[in-house]
Amino acid sequence: MNDTVLAFAVLALVAALFYGAWQAIKLVPNPFVAFVDGWRVSLHCLGNNKLLLLALLTVFASGLGMQIFFVTHPVLPETTLLALSVVWQAIMATLVAVGAGWLHLSVMTKLTQDLVDRADAPKPPTFRALAPKVAAVGALVWLLGYVLHIGENATMLNTPVEHRRIVVLAALVVVQLLLSPLALIRPAMAFGRAQPVHEGMRLAWKHFRSLLLITFIFALTGALFDLTAQSAVRTIRLPYWVSPMVLLYGNLAARLLFTLFQTLALEAMTLLFLRTALYGPPALFVSKSL
């Protein structure tokens, strides 16, 4: 019975996504265009934003390195490790938010060069003025996500085992519904909007279908990458003279790089999304102008 309910729930979600994809062709901002252009801007950082790439790579690699070290060298009590993990997640979310602000400002000039003669043209702040604001927003969004995660775990513990897969699916939908409206706040700050929280959330609600679909597309991309990475580890057969650790560390490196560029693509997407919601699509195609 529970498997049947879960199957119907998954089919309903897939059907809703397909219907949303069909309807998204007519949406502005178009989520598929935003997804592709976000990844283009992300990969373009290889040529124009090497310092940003290095900074964020250091943040992600530090977290991964500490996780590997403490798993292989259990020198601290479990409760201490849990507390340190929570603190590091908060610090990392804050640093990534600052890096996102750096990315937003770095592409702002070319993204808005067709708006300079308009009375309502963006007035982006300096990085020094923007950094503490986006850091605070990043920390608060992480805190909200962490509270939701605790609520999800508490719900799971009080749910019969046979119903837990349904709870996981429902939790995924609820988290996306609650966090998606917050995605445009930091881009609104980069645009120099007078009331970035209010305007970011207002535009997010106004274009909620498109924004929700694009967040699901990014989540699906991450899930597909994880599935591919797991399959590669199970199916690739190395020569006997090659250590299995090569495959393990190669998998970790691939995940690290994917996380880095996926994060940059998501942040670039939110900026492009806000630009289109406020002023329409950029005059120049993103891949050529940025």
N, C-alpha and C positions, 0 to 999 in steps of 0.2 A: 504493500500500500504506500509506504513512504517513498520507495523508489519510483512509483508511478507519479506521486505528487511532485517529486523532484524533477522527473523527466518533463512533466507538463510545465513546471516553473521555468526550466531551462528553455523549452520550446517557446514559451511565451516571451521570455527575455530576448531570444534570438529573433523572433518575429517582430518584436518591438524595435530592435536595432535595425532590421532590414527595412521596416516601414520608415523609421527615422532616417536611414540612409537615402531612401527614395525621396522623402520629403526634403532632405538636406540639399538636394540639387538646386532647389529654389530659394534656399535660405541665404541671407546676407547678415553676417559673414558666413561664407561657405566653409564648413568644417574640414572638408577634404583639401581645399586649397590652403587653409591655415595649417593643416598637418604637414603637407608637402613643403610649404614655404618655411615653416618652423625648422624642419630638418635641414633645409638648404642653408638657412642662416647658421644653424648649429655647426654644420660641416665647414662652412665658410670661415669659422673661427680658426681653422687650421692655418689659414693664411694671414688673417687680420688680428686675431686675438690670442696669440700664443701665450701671453702672460696670464690671461684669464684662464685658459685651459690648464696651464701648469698649476695655478692656485687651486682650482677646483679639484684637479686630479690629486693634488697633495691632501686635500681634505678627505676625499673618498678613500684614497689609499691608506691614509692614517687610520681611519675607522676599520677598514678591512684588516690591516696589519695588526691592530690591537686585538681584534676578534680572534684571529688565527693564533696570536701569541698566548692569549689567556685560555684558549681551548686546549692548546698543546702543552701549556705550562700552568696548571691550576694552582697558582701560588696565593690566591686570595679566596676568602669565603664566598659562597654563592650569592649571599645577600649583598655583599660589597660589590661584587661584579655586576649585579643587577642595577644597583644604584649608580655605579660608574657608567654603565651602558645608557641609562636614561639621561644622565647629565651630558654625555657625549652626543647623544641624538639631538638634544636641545641646542648644543653648541653648533653642531653640524648644520642643523636647519637654519640657524641664524647666519652662519657663514655663507651658506648656499644662497640665502636671500640677498645678502650683500653682493655676491657674485652675479646674481640675476639683475640687480640694479646696475651694476657695471656693464653687463651685456646690453641692457635696455638703452643706456646713455650712449654706448658705442655705436649703435645703429640708428639712433634717433635722427641725426642730421640728414642722412640719405633717405630715411623713411618718411620724413616730413618736408623734404625740400620743395615740394609743389604747394606747400601751405604757407610759405613765408609772407605772402602778400595779403593773407586773410586777417581780418580783425580778430578772429578767435584762434589764431595760430598758436601751437603749443609753446610753452615757455619752460623748457626743462630746467631743473635745478642743477647745481653743481653736484659732483659725486660726494663731496664732503657733507653737503646738506642732505642729500638723499640717503646716504648709507645708514645713519641711525634710525631713520623712519622705516625703511624696508626691513632692517634687522628686527625692529620691534614687531612689525607685522608678521615676519617669518616665524619668530618665536611664538607669537600668539596663535598662529595657524597650527604650528606643530603641537602646542599645548592642547588645542581643541581636538586635533587628530588623535593625540595620546589618550585623552579622556574617552573619546569614542572607542578606541582600541580596548581600554580597560572595560568599558561597558559591554563591548562585544565578547570579551573573555568571560565576564561575569555571567552574561546570558548563556554562553556555551556551557559553563559549569553547571548551570541549573536547568539545562535542556537534556532530555533523554537522548542517548547516543543515536538512536534511529532517526532523530529529527535534526541532528546537528548540521548536516549538509545543507538543509533548507535554510537554517539560520545563517550559515556562512554566505549563501547567495543573497539573502535578504540584507545582511550587514553590508555587503559590497554596494548594493543599490543605495542604502540609507546614507552611507558615508559619502558617496558621490553626490547625492542630493544636497547634503549639508555643506560640503566643502567647495563644490563648484562655484557657488555665488561669490566666494572670496577670491577667486583667481585673478580678477581684474583690478584689485586694489593697488598692488604694487606698480603695475603698468600705468595706472592713473596718476600715481605719484611721479613717475618718470616723465609723464606728459605735462607735469606742472599744474594739474587741475586744482581748483580752489578747495574743493571738498572731495578728495580722492576716495575716501571710504564710501561716502554716500553715492558718488557718481559711479564708482566701480561696481558696487552692488546693484545699483539701478540698471546699469547697462547689462550686467550679468543676468538679471531677472528678465529684462526686455528680450535678450537673445538667449534665453535659457536652453531652449531645445538644441540650438547649434552648439553652445558651449558644453552642454552635457554630453552630446554625441562626440565631440572632439576629445573630451576627457576619457570616454570609454574607448575611443580609437587608440589613444596612447596607452591605456591600461591593457588593451588587447595586444598591442605591439609588444609590450613588456612580457606578457604571459607567453606569447608565441616564442619570444627569444629564450625565455627560461626553459620552455619545452624543448626547443632545438638544442640548447646547451646540454640539458640532461640526456637527451637522446644521443648526442655526440659522444658523451663520456661512456655511455653503455655500449655503443656500437663500434667505435674506433678501436682497431687492434694495432698496437705498436709492435715494432720488432723486438725480439727478446733482449737485445742489447740496449734498448732505450728504457730508462726508468719510468714507471707509471706516474711518478711525480711530475714529469714533463706535461702530461695530459691534464693533471690536476691544476697545476699553476697556469697552464695555458687557458683552461676554462675560467679560472678566477680573473685572469687578465682581460679576457674577452668580456666577462660580465662587468668588470670595472669600467672599461672603455664604453660599453653600451650605456651603462648608467650615466656616465659623464655626458655623452652626446644626447641621450634621451632627455636629461634634465635641461640642457641648453636648448634643445628643440622645443620642449614644453614652455620654457620661459619666453623664447622668441615668439612662439605661437600666441601667447597671451598679449604681447605687445602688438603684434600684427592684427590680432582680433580686435583689440581696443581701437587701433587706428582706423580700421574698416568700419567699426560701429560708430565712431565719432564723425569721420570725414569721408567715408567711402574707401574703396581700394586705393593703394598707392598708384601714382601715375606711371611709375616705372616698375617693371616686373622685378620681383624681389631678388631672384637669382642673379640678375644683371646689375641691379643698383646697389646691393649690399655686399 
